[in-house]
Amino acid sequence: MPMYMIMREKRKEIGLTQEQIAEYLGVSTPAVNKWEKGSTYPDISLLPALARLLRVDLNTLLCFNEGLSKQEVDHFCNEIVDTIRKKDYDSGFAMGIEKIQEYPNCGLLIHTTALVLEGALHMYGTSVTDKEFYEKKITALYERAAKSGDDQVRNKSIYMLALTYMNGMEFDKAQEMMDLLPEKPDFDKKQLQGMLLKQQGKFTEAQEILERELLDGVNKVHTTLMSLVDVELKTANYNDASHLAELYQKFSILFDLWGYNSFVALFQLSVAQKNVQECIPLLKSMLAAMLIPWEIQKSPLYRHIGRKENQENFGAQMLPSILSELENSPDYEFLHSNEEFQQLLEQYHAKC
């Protein structure tokens, strides 16, 4: 709330007139009137007395706040995404940096903004001219947030830095970040909280917590399986890779994950083997699944948390980047001469 609104509301709240404020502070009534309209501001020497008169502290009067709440940060980051969609990535990035300059010590804002900007860069990267510039800026934001006094923010940023350094082949730096992360605690607070709510008869709240705990666990197993597939492919152990890829598909279906996920590992296997006959039908299924939103609320496994999740089709937003990778990555060169592959690209470019 702007300072002039605080002055006006607090004055009315304690039952004083503009004339009384003027008399008590030794200024004119028109001066107070201008303060409350926001056209001028009190002299700095009057601020302590004005704050005492209005029964507020100076931080409140001056609208000073060191940080933002999680709700405020989430709302702002949604605005960044909307700006990127409606305008461009540059505008959304500038918007994020401007807010961080306003709250330079808010670790939660810095980390979450970096996370959103990084995700948007991957999603809308095809239209960004200087990705390397933005990647360096985002890394710098994670480095700032990694010095936060908030343990959760700090650890999340350290985790993201470990991934960033790893992907950039800076293995020593990645290990340094890994060493800073705490070991997993011996107890699971969420499980305990779910049990407590269940015992209290608060079944809906218990279901929401336990469903989210289940989804976190499923995502962890899912990511680990994909990493194992990748390791087997890099060592050309295609038999084990095939077994793991099939398991990955079954797991995705069993736990009601997004349909796109069930084809990814098998597609990577067929790409590694340069098997055109298997690649094309898998690619058809993957691209079709990308345009079908994951309606998480329809699954009995996640229906309580699904009501609160954003149901936007991120697959449709990712499609341009996926098509660009298929066209430009050397991993898919063996498909470029295939007529059906080119038809697929043309068909889905028309859907972007």
C-alpha positions, 0 to 999 in steps of 0.5 A: 500500500502506498505511503499516502494511503497508509497516512489517510487510512491510519488517520481515519482509523484513530479518528483524527482530522487533517486539521488535527494532524496539521496542528499536532505536527506544526504544518498547514492543513493543505500540506497534509491534504497533499500528503494524503493525495500523494502529490507531495511527501512530508519532510524527512524530519517529520516522519518519526513524529508522524509515525508516532502520531499515526501509531505505526512504525516507520517501516509500515509508514514507509511501506518498507518490507524486506521480503515477500510472502510465498503467495506474493512470490507465486503470484508475481511469477505467474505474472512473469509467465503471462508476460512471456506468453503475451510479449516475449522472453526479454520482457518477462526477464526484465520484469523479474530482475526489476522486482529482485532489485526492489527486494534484493535480500528476498531469497525466496523471490530470487530462487523462484524467479530464477526457476521460472525464468529457466523453465521458460527459457527451455519452453520458449527458447526457440525465440530467444536470440542469446540463450547463453546470456540469459543462462549466465544471468539465471545461474548468478541468481541461483548463486545469490539465492544459495547464500540466503538465510532461509535453509529451504531456499538455500538448499534448493538453489544449491541443488539447482546449481549442482545440476547447472554445473553438471550440465555445463561439465563443471564437475568439480563445482557440481561436487562442491555444491553436492557436498553442501546439501544436507543428508536426508533426515531419518524421518518423514514429516509429511507421512507423520502429518498425514497419519496425524490428520487421519487419526483426527478424522481430517480425511480430505486434508490427510488425502491431500498431503499423502497424495502429494507425498506419493507424487513426489515419490513417484517422480523420484522413481521415475527420474531415477529410472530414466537416469538408469536407462541413460547410463545403460545407453551410454555404455551400449548395454541395450538389453538392460536399457530395453528392460528398464525402458519397458519398466519405465513405460509400465511405471508411467501407466501404473501411476497415472502419469502424463501420457507423454512420459510412457513413450520417452524412454523407449524412444530414446532407446530406439534413437540410440540404436538408430532404429528408424522403424521403431522411432517413427511410431514412437515419435507419432505417439509422443507428439500426439500425447504432448497435445493432450493435457495431463488431467491429474484430478481424474486419477484416484491417486491424485484427485485431491491435489489435482484440484489445486494444480494448474491444468494448462497444457505445458506439452503444447507450449513445449512443442516448438522446442521439441520440434526444433531439437528434432530438426537441429540436434545431431542425435536425430540426423539419421531420421532426417531423410525419412519422408514420414519423419518430415511429414510429422514435423510439418504436421506438428509445426502447423499446430504450434 
